[in-house]
Amino acid sequence: EGMNLLNIKQTKWTNTNHALNDWNASHENPCAWTGISCTKSNSVTILNLTDASVSGNLTSAICGLNGLEALILPGNAFQGPFPDGLFECMSLRLLDFSSNHFNGRLPIRINELSESRIFN
């Protein structure tokens, strides 16, 4: 899971205030990284980057975090359309994309996340 997060950070995101500096290969366990919460078995369940000054595109590669239940990204500068594949993250229960710069409509597939709560 750590390698998946590192790949997303390095290829899709920019972090102007360096809040994600601890997201690096020398810190092997992503559960100790900024904005990450995990189960006791070290499975990532929450990605909370509220006001972390992250910009870039949201990618469906985030679904590689099989146990991800909450994707909380308000107050950043994410942009572009919502990737259709994002809604294949079947464990997601909480989505907060408020105060970003997304454009376009939410894909119709959002209905597949029947147990999710969506804010903004």
Phi and psi in degrees as a GROMACS rama.xvg file:
@    title "Ramachandran Plot"
@    xaxis  label "Phi"
@    yaxis  label "Psi"
@TYPE xy
-61.7395  -42.308  GLY-2
-65.4888  -37.0243  MET-3
-61.7312  -46.8909  ASN-4
-63.4209  -41.931  LEU-5
-62.3809  -41.2013  LEU-6
-62.2484  -43.9153  ASN-7
-61.7605  -47.5932  ILE-8
-59.4933  -45.2103  LYS-9
-75.4714  -28.2385  GLN-10
-104.301  -21.1059  THR-11
-121.679  -22.6686  LYS-12
-120.464  151.028  TRP-13
-123.225  140.275  THR-14
-127.278  100.685  ASN-15
-73.404  -26.1508  THR-16
-98.8654  8.27936  ASN-17
64.1713  22.6384  HIS-18
-63.8567  -23.4621  ALA-19
-100.931  20.3906  LEU-20
-61.0877  -28.1926  ASN-21
-79.4022  -2.34963  ASP-22
-81.9032  84.3695  TRP-23
-149.521  162.326  ASN-24
-65.4851  -19.8973  ALA-25
-75.5325  -17.0096  SER-26
-105.858  88.0063  HIS-27
-64.4648  -31.3638  GLU-28
-93.1628  108.811  ASN-29
-65.3497  -14.7861  PRO-30
-65.7283  -17.1473  CYS-31
-96.0549  -0.333996  ALA-32
-81.4829  155.708  TRP-33
-55.9541  130.436  THR-34
81.1136  3.90867  GLY-35
-110.688  132.39  ILE-36
-123.534  145.272  SER-37
-135.002  166.539  CYS-38
-77.9988  173.813  THR-39
-62.5898  -24.0547  LYS-40
-92.0255  15.984  SER-41
66.1067  30.8398  ASN-42
-93.6843  127.233  SER-43
-66.7704  124.706  VAL-44
-114.99  -27.5298  THR-45
-132.692  131.792  ILE-46
-118.47  105.768  LEU-47
-119.974  102.544  ASN-48
-113.978  39.7233  LEU-49
-56.5619  126.017  THR-50
51.0385  40.1748  ASP-51
-95.0101  6.15358  ALA-52
58.3116  41.4074  SER-53
-96.7909  135.63  VAL-54
-129.107  163.924  SER-55
128.616  -162.016  GLY-56
-105.297  142.838  ASN-57
-77.9732  139.199  LEU-58
-125.864  147.113  THR-59
-69.9392  -8.31527  SER-60
-60.4403  -18.6033  ALA-61
-60.5804  -23.6778  ILE-62
-68.4744  -9.99881  CYS-63
-66.2051  -12.4514  GLY-64
-88.7635  87.494  LEU-65
-59.4925  -28.6529  ASN-66
-97.8778  9.97936  GLY-67
-64.0205  118.981  LEU-68
-105.978  -26.7011  GLU-69
-136.214  127.634  ALA-70
-119.539  102.985  LEU-71
-118.267  107.53  ILE-72
-129.635  26.0119  LEU-73
-69.0991  154.524  PRO-74
73.6488  29.9295  GLY-75
-117.058  -159.958  ASN-76
-129.417  38.8416  ALA-77
-64.339  147.241  PHE-78
-142.789  176.441  GLN-79
84.236  -175.165  GLY-80
-79.5143  162.78  PRO-81
-75.5738  128.524  PHE-82
-69.359  132.625  PRO-83
-57.1841  -37.5277  ASP-84
-66.2859  -15.3812  GLY-85
-58.0441  -30.6532  LEU-86
-85.6448  11.5821  PHE-87
-92.8279  -2.37001  GLU-88
-77.4139  85.4807  CYS-89
-70.8013  -15.0765  MET-90
-84.3336  -13.6574  SER-91
-61.4191  131.351  LEU-92
-120.828  -24.7173  ARG-93
-132.765  125.307  LEU-94
-127.286  127.529  LEU-95
-136.105  108.17  ASP-96
-113.627  16.0187  PHE-97
-63.5736  155.039  SER-98
55.6852  49.1226  SER-99
-126.207  -164.366  ASN-100
-125.462  37.716  HIS-101
-67.2483  153.962  PHE-102
-132.449  166.809  ASN-103
82.8052  -173.894  GLY-104
-100.935  158.205  ARG-105
-68.7639  136.72  LEU-106
-59.9031  147.288  PRO-107
-58.3815  -24.0617  ILE-108
-65.7359  -7.98897  ARG-109
-59.0588  -25.8598  ILE-110
-63.7058  -19.1401  ASN-111
-71.1411  -16.7  GLU-112
-94.1287  66.064  LEU-113
-63.1817  -26.4954  SER-114
-95.6017  0.78998  GLU-115
-79.8144  154.69  SER-116
-113.298  129.876  ARG-117
-117.042  129.717  ILE-118
-117.192  123.327  PHE-119
